[in-house]
Every structure is written in structure tokens, then in C-alpha cells.
Amino acid sequence: MRFATINGLRGYLALFVMLHHACIWYAFARTDSWSAPDSHLYSHLGQASVLLFFMITGFLFYDKLLNCRGREFDWSAFLTGRFFRIAPLYFVVLLFVFLIVGYLSHWRMIDSPQAILLSIGKWVLFTIPTAVPINGIADAWIIVAGVTWSLRYEWVFYLALPLISLVTGQRPGLLMLLVAAAGLVIGWKIGLNIKFAAVFLGGILAACLVRDRRFTEFCQTKVASLLVLMCFAVVLQFPTAHQILPCITLIVAFCIIAGGANLFGLLSLPVSVRLGELAYGIYLIHGIVLFTTLNFIIGKDATAGMSPPMYWACIALLVPVTLALAGIAYHYVEKPGINLGRQLRKRGTPALVPSTD
């Protein structure tokens, strides 16, 4: 499998995000404040993992552009494939969010019908406008642990890709360039942080480096895997990943992994590859699992009274539950969506566009 190390990395990143939010939940149950953990480790399990997700996106899609040099890239097929890869599971998760909101509001209409429909519309648009309250439930975003914020960056990147493709020799039509310009304007209007654009550029850098045989030969050595671990150790010395030095260090680590560093075989294990398949499901679903368990089944007050060992034992039991639900989602929601996207692309000119799954 091409770039198998990246596929193996994705599943662990999604699990790390779950642990990050589990740590936040423990403090939230006690203080009613949703904020980054004090621990550098637990903070980076979320922040650094999402930054690496952005790098993966930048890498995969710039790599596809490089592979299409000398051929026209089918932008319609690309956007169709992206929509049917991301939207089906997101909309299913959104349905559960709406059901939970209905339960929390005792199935009563607190806001006006117009306000509720407007809120639902903003969530359907991947919260690109903002993750607004729904029917008076101000913290509706906590149901999904707030993960939808990263989807805004993903979509703005996809929309901006026609402009980026100019560097690779592509000549998108005027319509796609206008779409790209609109994507950048949307990103600016909703206040997306420009620092994350540099993180996507880290993935683009990796896509260029992996074309150098000498680089990939080095990345497949044990020294390279050791260097990746050293980079992660350096990042842990910072309180946040949203600083220049830890970002650069993460980019270095990612470039080496993209080049073939498998962390002493870990990222090449079959279980790692399987986790990679479930990564999107783990990322979207884990918030609902945490919210349902800690808020409804155990109860927020009981969660706050747990000792740390007891709490993390509970979280350990929720990990396989999340994996099982992600597996079900992959086979019955994600995969059919992917296949539908492929079928729609085949009606166009699939030979010009590498798979975007």
C-alpha cells in the first residue's frame, strides 16, 4: 500500500484525540470549564494530533496534483469524491446530536422554529459559519467534543486547492478559481487561524520530499524512526503545539513518516492499518460516546467524584466501544458513501483523477 505509514498513523491520531477529550471531560465534570489540559502530554494528544491530520490532508492532495502533471485534473470529480467521503458519516453523527439536543430540551421547542432551522442549517454546513447553540442548548458542540472545528479548515483547504494547483502546472478554469477565491474569503470571514495554513504547507513539503529516492531510503532506516520519536519528545516540552517551534518539529517528524518511517514497525502492523481505516469514525464518534456515558449513564457528578485510576479504567472500556461503533460506521455508512462517490466520478473522466478516498 502506497504511503502505508500515513494510513497507520491516522488511527492512532484519532485515538489520541479521544484521550485528549477524555482528559478535558474529567476536568469539565469538576469545574464546568472546557479548556485544554494542564498536562503537556494530554494537551498535545489533541493539538499535535489535529495538526498532523492537517498535514496528512495537505500531503495526500498535493501528491495527487503532482501525480496529475501533464494531465487535466477533474475538479468536479474531486469535490464530489470529497463530499461523499466526509458528509455521510457527518450527517449521521449530526442526527444523533439533534436527538441528544431534543432529549436535553425535553422535546420542547425553546427557540423559535426559525432560529432552530437556522441553527440546524449552520451545523449541516459543517459548522463553517460557527457551531451555534441548538434549541437553547448552548453547549451542543460538547456533544461531539467540538471536533467539527477542524472540518472547517479541511473544507477551506479543498476549496482553495485550485489556486494551490497552479504551482504544479494545472490550469483550473475560471469557475474553479472563483471557487478557490471564495473559499479563502470564507476562511477569512469566519476567522480561521492563518497559522494552520502553514501546517497544511508542511504536508505539501512532505509530498515534494517523498519524490526524492535518497530521502525515502533514509526514512526507512531505524535512525529515521528514532529521529521521529525525538521530534515528538521535543514537542512535549512545549505547553502548546500552536507555536512556531513545535509546529516545525511536527512537520519534520511528519515528513519522515511520509517518507516511510514506520516507528520500528508499529505503523505497518495490520492493526495499525485497520485503525487507519476507522480514523474518521473514531474522530467523529468518540465525542458522542464520552458525552452519553459520562453525562447520562454515569452522570456528571459521579464522574467528578471518580478517582483518576477509576476514571481512566472507565475510559479504557469506552475505547473498544468507540472502535466497534467506528467499525459499524465504516462498513455501513462510510464505505457505501465512498462507493457512491466513485460511481458518480465514473460518469465523468475518472482516468484524469486519482482516487481521493
C-alpha positions in Angstrom: 0.0 0.0 0.0 1.4 3.4 -1.0 2.1 5.6 2.0 1.1 2.9 4.3 2.8 4.6 7.2 0.5 7.6 6.9 -2.5 5.3 6.9 -1.2 3.6 10.0 -0.6 6.9 11.7 -4.2 8.2 11.3 -5.8 5.7 13.6 -3.5 6.4 16.5 -4.0 10.2 16.0 -7.8 9.7 16.3 -7.4 7.6 19.4 -5.1 10.3 20.9 -7.7 12.9 20.2 -10.2 10.8 22.2 -7.8 10.6 25.1 -7.3 14.3 24.9 -11.0 15.0 25.2 -11.4 12.3 27.9 -8.9 14.3 30.0 -10.8 17.5 29.3 -14.1 15.8 30.3 -12.7 14.8 33.7 -11.9 18.5 34.4 -15.1 19.7 32.9 -17.2 17.4 35.2 -15.4 19.0 38.2 -15.1 22.7 37.1 -17.8 23.1 34.3 -15.0 24.6 32.2 -14.0 23.1 28.9 -10.3 24.0 28.4 -7.0 22.5 27.3 -5.4 20.2 29.9 -2.6 21.5 32.1 -0.6 18.4 31.2 1.7 18.9 28.2 1.1 15.3 27.2 -2.7 15.3 27.3 -2.7 18.7 25.6 -0.6 17.5 22.7 -2.6 14.3 22.3 -5.2 16.6 20.9 -3.4 19.6 19.5 -0.5 17.9 17.8 -2.7 15.1 16.5 -5.0 17.6 14.7 -2.1 19.4 13.3 -0.8 16.1 11.9 -4.2 15.4 10.4 -3.9 18.7 8.6 -0.5 17.7 7.3 -1.9 14.4 6.1 -4.6 16.3 4.1 -2.0 18.7 2.6 0.2 15.8 1.7 -2.3 13.5 0.1 -4.0 16.0 -2.1 -0.8 17.9 -3.2 0.6 14.5 -4.0 -2.4 13.8 -6.3 -1.8 17.1 -8.0 1.8 16.2 -8.6 0.7 12.8 -10.0 -1.5 14.7 -12.5 1.2 16.8 -14.0 0.7 16.9 -17.7 -3.0 15.9 -17.4 -6.1 17.9 -16.6 -7.3 17.5 -13.0 -11.1 16.9 -12.9 -12.2 19.3 -10.1 -15.8 18.3 -10.3 -15.0 14.7 -9.6 -12.6 15.7 -6.9 -15.2 17.7 -5.0 -17.8 15.0 -5.5 -15.4 12.4 -4.0 -14.6 14.6 -1.0 -18.3 15.3 -0.3 -19.3 11.6 -0.3 -16.2 10.7 1.7 -16.9 13.2 4.5 -20.6 14.1 4.5 -22.4 10.7 5.0 -21.0 9.9 8.4 -21.0 13.5 9.5 -24.7 13.8 8.8 -25.4 10.5 10.7 -23.5 11.9 13.7 -25.4 15.1 13.3 -28.7 13.2 13.6 -27.6 11.8 16.9 -26.5 15.3 18.0 -30.1 16.6 17.2 -31.6 13.6 19.1 -29.5 14.3 22.2 -30.4 18.0 22.0 -34.1 17.0 21.8 -33.6 14.9 24.9 -31.8 17.6 26.8 -34.5 20.1 26.0 -37.2 17.6 27.0 -38.6 17.6 23.4 -39.9 21.1 23.8 -39.3 24.0 21.4 -37.3 26.5 23.4 -36.2 28.7 20.5 -38.4 29.8 17.6 -38.8 27.5 14.6 -36.8 30.0 12.5 -33.9 30.1 15.0 -33.9 26.3 15.3 -33.8 25.8 11.5 -31.1 28.4 11.2 -29.0 26.6 13.8 -29.6 23.2 12.1 -28.5 24.8 8.8 -25.3 26.0 10.2 -24.5 22.6 11.6 -25.4 20.9 8.3 -22.8 23.2 6.7 -20.1 21.5 8.8 -20.4 24.4 11.3 -18.4 26.5 8.8 -20.4 29.6 9.9 -20.0 28.5 13.6 -21.0 25.7 16.0 -24.1 27.6 17.3 -26.4 26.5 20.1 -29.4 24.4 19.1 -32.8 25.0 20.6 -31.4 26.7 23.7 -28.7 24.1 24.4 -25.7 26.4 24.4 -23.1 23.7 24.7 -24.4 21.5 21.9 -20.8 21.4 20.5 -19.6 19.5 23.6 -21.8 16.5 22.4 -19.1 15.9 19.7 -16.3 17.3 21.8 -16.0 20.3 19.5 -14.3 18.3 16.7 -16.2 20.0 13.9 -13.9 23.0 14.0 -11.3 21.1 12.1 -13.7 20.2 9.3 -13.9 23.9 8.5 -10.2 24.0 7.8 -10.4 20.8 5.7 -13.2 22.3 3.5 -11.5 25.6 3.1 -8.3 23.8 2.0 -10.3 21.7 -0.5 -11.9 24.8 -1.9 -8.5 26.6 -2.1 -6.8 23.7 -3.8 -7.4 25.0 -7.4 -5.3 28.0 -6.6 -2.6 25.8 -5.0 -2.7 23.6 -8.1 -1.3 26.5 -10.2 2.1 25.7 -8.7 2.0 22.2 -10.1 1.2 23.4 -13.7 -2.5 22.8 -13.5 -4.8 25.4 -15.2 -8.1 25.3 -13.5 -11.0 27.1 -15.2 -12.2 30.5 -14.2 -15.1 28.9 -12.2 -12.8 26.8 -10.1 -10.5 29.8 -9.5 -13.5 31.8 -8.3 -14.5 28.8 -6.0 -11.0 28.9 -4.6 -11.1 32.6 -4.1 -14.5 32.2 -2.4 -13.0 29.5 -0.1 -10.2 31.8 1.0 -12.7 34.7 1.6 -14.9 32.3 3.6 -11.9 31.2 5.7 -11.1 34.9 6.4 -14.7 35.8 7.2 -15.1 33.0 9.7 -11.8 33.8 11.4 -9.8 30.7 10.6 -6.3 31.0 12.1 -3.6 31.6 9.4 -1.1 29.6 11.4 -2.9 26.4 10.4 -2.2 27.2 6.7 1.4 26.7 7.4 0.7 23.3 8.8 -1.0 22.3 5.5 2.1 23.6 3.8 4.1 21.1 5.9 2.1 18.3 4.2 2.8 19.8 0.8 6.5 19.9 1.6 6.4 16.2 2.5 4.7 15.4 -0.8 7.7 17.0 -2.6 10.3 15.3 -0.4 9.0 11.8 -0.9 9.8 12.1 -4.6 13.5 12.0 -3.7 14.7 8.5 -3.6 17.5 9.3 -1.2 15.1 10.9 1.2 12.8 7.8 1.3 15.7 5.4 1.6 16.8 7.3 4.7 13.3 7.5 6.1 13.0 3.7 6.0 16.0 3.3 8.4 15.8 2.8 12.2 17.7 6.1 12.6 14.8 7.9 11.0 12.2 6.3 13.3 14.4 7.3 16.2 14.5 10.8 14.9 10.7 10.9 14.7 10.4 9.9 18.3 13.0 12.5 19.3 10.9 15.1 17.5 7.8 14.1 19.4 9.8 14.3 22.7 10.8 17.9 21.8 7.2 18.9 21.1 6.2 17.6 24.5 8.5 20.2 26.1 6.1 23.0 25.0 2.8 23.8 26.6 1.0 24.0 23.3 1.6 22.8 19.8 0.3 26.1 18.4 3.7 27.7 18.4 6.3 28.0 15.7 9.0 25.7 17.0 6.7 22.7 17.9 4.9 23.1 14.5 8.2 23.0 12.7 9.3 20.0 14.7 6.0 18.2 13.9 6.5 19.0 10.2 9.9 17.4 10.3 8.5 14.3 12.0 5.7 14.1 9.6 7.9 14.4 6.5 10.0 11.5 7.8 6.9 9.3 8.4 5.5 10.2 5.0 8.9 9.1 3.6 8.4 5.6 5.1 9.4 5.7 8.7 7.2 3.1 10.4 8.3 3.7 14.0 10.1 0.4 14.3 7.3 -1.5 12.6 4.4 0.0 14.6 2.7 1.8 11.7 3.0 -1.2 9.4 1.2 -3.6 11.7 -2.2 -4.9 10.4 -3.9 -3.5 13.5 -2.5 0.0 12.7 -3.7 -0.2 9.1 -7.2 -1.2 10.4 -7.2 1.7 12.8 -6.3 3.9 9.9 -9.5 2.9 8.1 -11.6 3.7 11.2 -9.8 7.0 11.9 -12.6 9.3 10.6 -15.2 7.4 12.5 -13.2 7.4 15.7 -12.7 11.1 15.3 -16.4 12.0 14.8 -18.0 9.4 17.1 -15.8 9.5 20.3 -17.4 12.7 21.5 -20.9 11.2 21.5 -19.6 8.1 23.3 -17.9 10.3 26.0 -20.9 12.6 26.4 -23.5 9.8 26.5 -21.5 7.7 29.0 -20.2 10.5 31.3 -23.2 12.7 31.2 -26.1 10.3 31.1 -25.0 6.8 32.1 -22.5 7.6 34.9 -23.6 11.2 35.5 -21.6 14.3 35.6 -21.5 14.5 39.4 -20.5 10.8 39.7 -17.8 11.4 37.0 -16.4 14.3 39.0 -16.2 12.1 42.1 -14.2 9.3 40.5 -10.6 8.8 41.4 -8.2 9.2 38.4 -7.5 5.4 38.2 -11.2 4.6 38.3 -11.9 7.3 35.6 -9.2 6.1 33.2 -10.4 2.5 33.7 -13.8 3.7 32.6 -12.2 5.4 29.5 -10.3 2.2 28.7 -13.6 0.4 28.5 -15.0 3.1 26.2 -12.2 2.7 23.7 -13.3 -0.7 22.3 -16.9 0.6 22.3 -15.8 3.5 20.2 -13.8 1.3 17.9 -16.8 -1.0 17.4 -19.1 1.9 16.6 -16.5 3.3 14.2 -16.2 -0.2 12.5 -20.0 -0.3 12.1 -20.0 3.3 10.7 -17.2 2.4 8.3 -18.9 -0.6 6.8 -22.5 0.7 6.7 -22.0 4.5 6.2 -18.5 5.5 5.1 -17.9 2.7 2.7 -21.2 3.0 0.9 -20.6 6.7 0.7 -17.2 6.2 -0.8 -18.6 3.7 -3.3 -21.3 6.1 -4.3 -18.8 8.9 -4.8 -16.7 6.5 -7.0 -19.8 5.7 -9.1 -20.6 9.3 -9.6 -16.9 10.0 -10.6 -17.0 7.2 -13.1 -19.7 9.1 -15.0 -17.1 11.8 -15.6 -13.5 11.3 -16.5 -12.0 9.1 -13.8 -8.8 8.4 -15.6 -7.7 12.0 -15.0 -8.3 12.0 -11.3 -6.5 9.7 -8.8 -8.8 8.3 -6.1 -9.4 10.7 -3.3 -10.6 8.1 -0.8 
